[in-house]
Amino acid sequence: MHMVCIGGFMPIARVSLDDYSNKILNIVKAKYDLTDKSEAINKFLHMYGKEEFHENDDLDASDNYVKKVLEIEKNHIKQNGFKKMNKSEFDELFK
């Protein structure tokens, strides 16, 4: 998939579809009298996207990430005090 986002406009995506996905999009397009496959993709995602993504998922992921970073920082200070670390030591924290 290739995506381009220009300024404040919606992203433009060029996607490769297998035969099955293409048929499904054509059915959605015909069923809802849409003008193109872009509208069919948007319609399909609005209809079924909530099953895959819950509004709190993004917030939970951010909270968990912050907690992980704070725990890493706490462990580092406990082990090393406030000494500076080099780039490879820093990278090693996130493996």
Residue, then its C-alpha position, 0 to 999 in steps of 0.5 A: m500500500h502506498m499512502v500520501c498525505i498533503g497538508g490538512f487533506m485526507p490521505i490518498a492511498r493506492v492499494s493492491l487487492d486480491d480477487y476476493s477483496n475486489k469482489i467484496l468492494n464491488i458488492v459494497k459499492a453496488k449495494y450502497d450505490l457508491t461512486d467508487k471503491s474509495e467510498a466502498i472502503n470507507k463504508f466498509l470500514h465505518m460499518y465493521g471498524k468498531e469490531e476491530f478498534h475500540e475508542n479506548d484502545d488508543l488511550d490504553a496503548s498510550d498509557n501502557y507505553v508511558k508506564k513502560v517508559l517510566e519503569i525503564e527510567k526508574n530501573h535505569i536510575k536505580q542501577n546507574g544513578f544519573k550517569k549519562m548513557n551512550k547511544s548503544e546503551f539507550d538502544e538496548l533499553f528498548k529491545 
